Amino acid sequence: MRSRYEQALAEVEEMKRTLREHARHVAAREKELEDQRLELAGRQSRRRASPSPSAPPSSSIVDEAEKRTELDRLLAEAKKREQHATQELALAKAERERLDEREETIRKVERELAGLRDQLQQERERLGGSAPTEPEPVREPKPDSDPPPPTPLPQPPTDPDLEPAASAKRRRRSSMLADSQLKRQS
């Protein structure tokens, strides 16, 4: 039960990290789209506010028509960008809703895990507390308090261990035998 709890807790943390990262990306994209929308709205209001000349000279009629065509093309492109930005904004809002749903799911899982933790604790208490409890979180030592006592050094064994020396002697003898046998073969 404890391993299942720990695994679920790790999954929840990973989901939270993923959601935070995704929410950052969505928020950045929403801001970018809103900036584009405001920029486009500002361009259109400036264009409407600019006064047009009352009577252009006849020699510039062709130039004026080309400018209008160019302006119409630019306006069409701006409208396409605005539609695209609106669609992306709608997608970003839908994504935000999905993220909110996932966060709600995470909260439900956390509540379930808390219930399981309580059940586990009650079961431990019922069994007499013989099962190990959750480890205490590591805390930073306080500078005001005394340092912990030093760890004692391991004590040397009281009985001398003669086996390693005997085996080393045997190895040395066998290597000496091998050397003498090699000398005889040559």
KAMO-V415758 format. One line per field, one symbol per residue. psi: psi as a letter, one per 20 degrees, with the letter a starting at -180 (. if undefined). Layout:
psi: ???
This chain:
psi: hghgghghggggggggggggghhggghggggghgggghgghhghhhghhpqqqgoqqhhjgghhggggggggghggghhghggghgghggghgghgghghghhhgggggggghhghggggghgghhjjjhqqrqqqqpqpqphhrqqqqqpqqqqqqhpqoighgghhggggghhhggghhhhhh.
